[in-house]
Amino acid sequence: MLYRGMDRKQLDAAYNNTAAVPDRAAIYADWIARSGAVRRRTISHLDLAYGEGPRQRLDLFLSGFAKAPTLAFIHGGYWQMNDKESFSFLAEGPLAHGVNFAVLEYTLAPAVRLSDIVEETGLAIQWLADHLGNYAADGTRLYVSGHSAVGQLTAMSITLPTVRGGLAISGIYDLEPIRLNYLNEKLRLDPAEAQRNSPLFHLPATASELVIAYGTHELPELCRQSIDYGRAWNERGLPGRLLPIEEANHFTILEALARPQGALMGVMLDLMEVRASGR
């Protein structure tokens, strides 16, 4: 047995979110269609470069409120797939409440190692803090969220001095099972890198408030990862909480952020101390 009583085949299935949701393709197609509509009708600045790499880019959607806070979203895909353009639809929730929304892109594995992706995320967040003022936004009111595996990147970003709070959605916080399953064919994690980049084993002494969310209809291992990390976070006495989203699976959970009245959007408004006006 490789991990928690599972052999390789079982471990592969335990982290295969796409196979676990039969209508995932239809969900993703809907995201792309809605994202295109958002990109056409909103005030946006697309493909802003925060570094020299071709994927070191971000899209910024502006609410139109001066000095509004900004939610920076890191797209998921097990650090090896997807792009920022497919997640523009999430701007619908923040913009409805006067909150700016940025989607971050990063270099994918196997072109770089996971440690490089962590570093790129930090560069993108710092770029936003330094440049949001150029877009009439408040660079001191910057919040971070990430979905799927990159909940890990959210957790690792929460201690950055420019981050005021975070929302990690359906994340991975212990990378050891990732190192042992099919996902490592591109990631090429060794034991030391997996441990070094596992937030569960590097809880900070202090941090901004972090909400750790997951869908109750997700794969059991995904639920366990969030529950274990949320418990460890709270036992450390850090600000934040665990938030299960009832009846949501690994993909439908994002509707709770995209909908203006969604539960995850409400969490972000609470973190930002915003109500409707964005000020």
C-alpha positions, 0 to 999 in steps of 0.5 A: 500500500502506498498511502493511507491503505491505498495502492497506486490504482486507488490513489490515482482514483482518489485524486481524479476530480475529472473522472469523479464528475461525469458532467465536468465537460459541460460545466467547463464549457459553460465557464468558457462561454460565461468567461467570454461574455464577462471579458466582452462587457466589463472594464478590463485590462488583459494580459498584464505582465508581472514577469518575463515568462509567456504565462506570467500574466494576469487579467484585471477586471475593475468594478469602477469604484475608486479605492476598491479592494481586489480579489486575486484568484489563482486558477486550478488544474493540478499545477499542470493545466488550464489558463486564466481565460477560462475563469473570468466568469468568476468576476461576476460575483466580486464586480456585483459588490464593487470588488475588483477581480484579478485572475493569475496565470503561471507557468505549468509543470513540467516546464517548471517545478512546483517551487517555481510556481510558488515563487511566480505566485508571489511575484504576481501578488506583489505586482498587484500590490505595487500596481493596483494604484495605477488602476484607481484600486487600493493596493493595500486591500488585496485578498487571495483565493485559489481553487483545487490543488492551488488552494495550496498556493493560497495557503502559502500566500496568506503570510505575504505582507501584502495579503489581507485575507484568503479563501482556499477552495477545495485545496491540497495541503499535503502533497505526499499523495500527489507525489505518489500518484499519476499527477507526479508524472509531470510535477516530478516532486521528490520527497523534500519538495513535496514536504517543503510545499505542503502547507499542512507541515508549515503552519505559520506563527501568524497569518491573515484570516484564511477560510478553507472551503470544500464541497461536501460532494467532493472526493473523500480525499479532497474533503479530508485534505481540507478538514485536516488542514482546517483543524490544524489551522484552528489548533494553531490558533490562527484566524480563519475557519473551515467551511463546507459547501453543502451539495457542491462537487469539485467544480460546482463549488465555484458557483458559490463565488461567481454568484453575487449572493453565493456563500463564498462571495459572502465570505469574501465580503466579510473578510473585506468588510464590504457590503455592496458599495465596494468602499 
